[in-house]
Amino acid sequence: MKFGLSLGLVNPAIWPDLTIEGEALGFESVWLPEHLVLPVAMEGSPYGEDEHPPVPPRTKIYDAPAYLSFLAGRTSTIRLGTWVYLLAIRHPFSGARGFATVDVVSGGRAEVGVGAGWLRAEWDAVGLDPRTRGRRLDEAIDVCRRLWSDEVVEHHGEFYDFDRVMFEPKPVQQPLPVLVGGESEAALRRAGERGDGWIGMQHTAESAAAVAKRLRSERGDGFSITIGADVRSPDDVHRFTEAGVDRVIVAPWSRTSQALDGIKRFADTVIER
């Protein structure tokens, strides 16, 4: 079992220290949440089944690839991911460039967690129809994969249209792992069709098992399953392993002042070293 740390659940002031200490303690990865902008008038998902708790608009949001590149320079082994990045709210050139940069400067440690996004007002603010978010994400993933691998790329699609371009440098990892997030039927279908893995929100072993079974039946054992979960003991690890989970993202603290001690206790109790 691999263990990641949720940086979004702790004050950004300690992100570097938490990442450096996490690497030393045996955590496999750290994960940043992401938004492009937070409208003052919060409105939820365009789909009723995808409701999400509101995020205070004063929340500090950093450019995820830029910040992960900074963390790459402070570390040597820990992987650096997004949980999740709104790839389709930007042009694919921008998203592809950011993650290629993270992967190159980290020596091949980037994890590209992407999702369609839930906040309708965020899409309205940038002038894009939130009803197109899923189709845009499908197309953006396809374009980015080609930019990261093909020498010359030309694309004429529904949302993105460009003649022959070249994109360098290529990521170190080939392929650069794309984990598709989301809990809806459309998101799970997208993960199975376009992802190297699925990245879910908070789950129990039972709820994760149902998704893992479905996606593995479609994609095979090489398809990765990442979730957020509450893990407190080796018995919990066993349950998630039996459920087919490859990576659990944890936050073993209740407030920022407890985070560094919390990951030390977690490592002593749970991580096999």
N, C-alpha and C positions, 0 to 999 in steps of 0.2 A: 504494500500500500504506500502510495506517495501522499505527502501532506503539504498543502499550501496554506499560506497566511492571507487573510482578507485585510488588505490595507485600508479598504473603505470603511472599516468599523473601528478606526482608531484615528486620533488627531494626526494630521499630516506632519506635524513638527517632529514626530518620532519615526516616520517612515524609513529614513536611512538607517537609524540605529536598529529598528526592528528587523529590517532586511539583513543587515550584516550579522546580527546575533542569530537570526533564524537560519542563515546559511551555516554558521558554526555549529548549531544544534542539530542539524540534519534535516531541516525542512527543505523540501524539493523546489518550492516555488513561492512567489508572491503575486498578488492579483489586485489590480486597480480597477475601480468602477469608472464610468465615463459618461459624460454628457457634453454636448457642444455649448449649450446655454440653458439656463433655468428661468423660464418665464415667471414673473411675479404672480400672475393669475394661473395657478396650476389647474390643469385639466387632465383627466385620466386617459386611459387607453381608448383607441377607437373601437376596440372590441370588448364587450362587457366581460367576457371570461378571463381577460388579461389584466384585471385591476391590479394596481400597485400602490403601496403606501406613498403618500406625497413626500417629496424631498424638499426641505426648506430652501427657498431660492437664494438665501445667503450662503449656502454650502460652498466651500472652496473647491473649485474644479480645476484640475491641471490638465494640460495636454498630455495624454497618456503615453504616446510613444516618446515624447521628449523626456518625461519624468523617468520612464523605464530605462532610457538611455543613460540618464544620470545615475540611476541605481546600478546599471551594468558596470559603470566605471568604478564603483565602490565594492564590487563583488567579483567572484570568479566562477562559481558553479551554480548558484541558485537560478532557477528559470524565472522568466519575467512575462507576466500575462495580463490580459484585460478581461474583466468579468462584468459587463461586456462592452465592446466598442461599437459605436453607431456608425458602421462603415458606410451605409447607404445614405446618410444625411450629408455626406461630402462626395466630391468627385473621387472615383477610384484611384486617380493619380496620387491624391493626397494621402489616402489611407495606405496604399501600397508603398509609398515612399517612406512613411513613418515606420512601418513595421520592418521593412527591409533595413532601415537604419538601425533599429534596435537589434536585429539579428546579426548584422555585421559587427557593430561595436561590442556586442556581448560575446562574440565568437560562437554564435549559433544557439542562443538560449531563449528566443522569443516564442511565445504562445499567443496566437491570434484568436482571442475569444470575441466573437461578433454576435450581434443580435439586431432585430428589427426595431427595437425600442417601443416603449409603451406610452410616452408622454406626447399626446396629440399637439399640445400648445408649442412644444419645442419644434416640431415640424412646421407648424404654421408660422413661427417666428422667422424661419429661414426661407419661407415662400414655397415649400414643397407640400404636396398633397399627402397627408398621412395614410390615406387609403392605398397609396402605391408603395408603402414601405416594404412590404414583403417582396414584391416583384423587383423593386430597386435593389434590395439586398441580394437576391438571387443573381442578378446581372452583375452587381459590383463584385461579388465573390469570384464569379467566372472571369471577369476582367483582371482582377488582382492576381489570380493564379497564373494567367498568361503573362502578365507583366513580370512576375517573379521567376518565370521559367523560360519564356520564348525569346529568341534574339530580336525579332521584329514582331510588333503587334499592330493589327488593324482591327477595328471593331465598329460595327454599325448595328446598334440595338435600339430597344424601345426608349431608353433613358440616356444612354451614353453613345456618342458617335464621334469617331476620330479616324483619320487616315494613319498611315504607317508611322509608328514611333518606336524608339528604342529606349530601354529602361535599364540603367546600370547605377550602382552595382546590384547584382543578384543577391538574394539572401544566402547565407552560409548553408542553411538547412534546405534540402531539396527532397521532398516538398516542405515548405514552411507550414507547420501544422495549424489548421484552421478548425477551431472548435465552435460549433454553432449553438447559441443559447436560445432559451425559450421553452415554455411549457405547453403551448397550444398545439393543436394538431398540425397546423401549418408549420410551426417551428420544428417539430419532431420530424416531419416529412423533409424539411429543408436539411436538417442535420443528416438524415439518412442519405439524401441525394448528393449533398455538396460538402459535407464536413468530413474531417479526419477524426472527429469526435463530437460528443455532445457535452455541453456545460450547463448544468441545471442550477436552480436556486436551492433553498433549504429543503432537504429531503430526509426521510427516514429510510432505513434499509429496505423496508417493504415497498415504499413508493418508488425508490430508485430501481429496485429489482424489476419492476414491471417495464420501465423504460429501457433498461439494459437488455432485457430479454428480447424486446421488440427490435431494437436497433442492431443488436448483434445477429439476430436471425437474418437481417437484411444485408449487413456489411461484414460480418465475420469477426473473429477475435481481435483483429488488428485495430478495430474501431474503439477509441478510448471513451470512458465514461468518467466525467468529473462532476462533483456536486458539492454544495455547501452542506455541512451537517454538524451536529453536536456530538463530539466524540470524547468520551471520558475514560475509557479503559481499553485494554487489549481485547476484551470480549466484544466491545463495540466495533473494533477494527475487524474482528472475525466476521461479524454479521454483515458489514459492508462489503467485505471481500467475497463472502458467499453470495451477496446480491449482485456481484459483477461490477462493482465500482473499482476504478483504477486509482482515482485521486480524490481526496476529501480536502476541501478548503475550510479551515477552522479559524475561530477567533476566541482563544481560550482566555478571555478577560471580560470584565464587565465595565471597566473604564480605562482610559488611556494610562493612568498612573500605575495600573496593574499589568499592563501588557507585557513588559519585558520579563517580569517574574512569572507571568502566566505561561509564556511559551517555554520557559525553562522547566516548569513543573510538567507541562504537557510532554516535553521531550523525555524527561526522566520517567514518566509514567507510561507513555504510549509508544514512542518511536523506538524501534529496534536499531541499535547502533553497535 
